[in-house]
Amino acid sequence: MVLEDMKIKFIASLLALMLCIAASFCFSVPAAVAEDVRVAVVVSSSVNPYKEALEAYYDELRKRGLAFRSMEFFMDKSLDSGNIVSRIRAYKPALIHSVGTDATRLIKESIKDVPVVFSMVLNPVAGGIIESMQASGNNLTGASMDLPVSLQFSYIRKLKPATKKIGVIYSEKETGAVVREAKKYARRIGLELVAEAVDGPQGVPRAINRLKRKVDFIWSVADGNVFTRETVRELLLVSLRRKLPLMGLSPAFVKAGALFSLSIYPDKVGRQAAGLTMDVLAGEKPSTIPITVPTDSELLVNKNTLKMLGLELSSSILKEAKIVGP
């Protein structure tokens, strides 16, 4: 019995010693690891969609357990570009998060030795920010605002099932790559994309006149060489007069008379960027991480335009769509 008691005491002492050793490993975290991760944030402007994306980005990082601190620069409120870059250099961040195209372009051109995760950037390939959506070819990765062409064309067909030919006005410099890929996709699904290239807004009225007799629907791509207040007005007038449905770029287009638009959710784009940030901080190279695209969108439909065009919505679209108009 005495021997048995001694064995029990020895085992208990051994277990206690092992627990102490394990505890010392668990709680003796090196100072470098215990420090919060430094993230520099550059935002193109202080408009609400960018703020929503950034707030969601921070929230998602916290949910994923990242201890971090950030230094923020809003380009419409902060110092000039050179000083922003200098202060980021002095801050020595582990990663830079850029929100919007202007902020992303500034960082891309100025800082090449720190990983960058962008968000809220439209057409990053066409804009020269990255080489492709699969591999950036530089120190960037990110969450784009590019809704897949497959999604956009599927809604065109849902709203007007008889559509065979879709028209688009674009500039080769800004959205040529986007339109070429859209043409390939259209052919695969039995559609024809009729594209009219312009060098600037002055060529848009002639392009509209050429398209209006050839197509069943007009698709819009975000192109600064195409859309101005004047060209949007002209496009909307032709659309309504000729009963030619127009897919607009934003809710503002729909309110002005476009048949429908698809809008992204900025907060979801921000959360996508946070996920990419975690991947980069875990050791993945930004150049090898594919660029994300929005996973869902909000459908807006103009009720008056729908009636004017003589179109009806299916029950599934009615459940999904946000209807604009009385």
Secondary structure, DSSP 8 states (H G I E B T S, - for coil): -HHHHHHHHHHHHHHHHHHHHHHHHHH---HHHHS-EEEEEEES---HHHHHHHHHHHHHHHHTT--EEEEEEETTTS--HHHHHHHHHHH--SEEEEESHHHHHHHHHH--SS-EEEEEES-TTTTTS-S-SS--SSSEEEEE----HHHHHHHHHHH-TT--EEEEEE-HHHHHHHHHHHHHHHHHTT-EEEEEE-SSGGGHHHHHHHHTTT-SEE-----TTT--HHHHHHHHHHHHHTT--BB-SSHHHHHHT-SEEEE--HHHHHHHHHHHHHHHHTT--GGGS--B--S--EEEEEHHHHHHTT----HHHHHH-EEE--
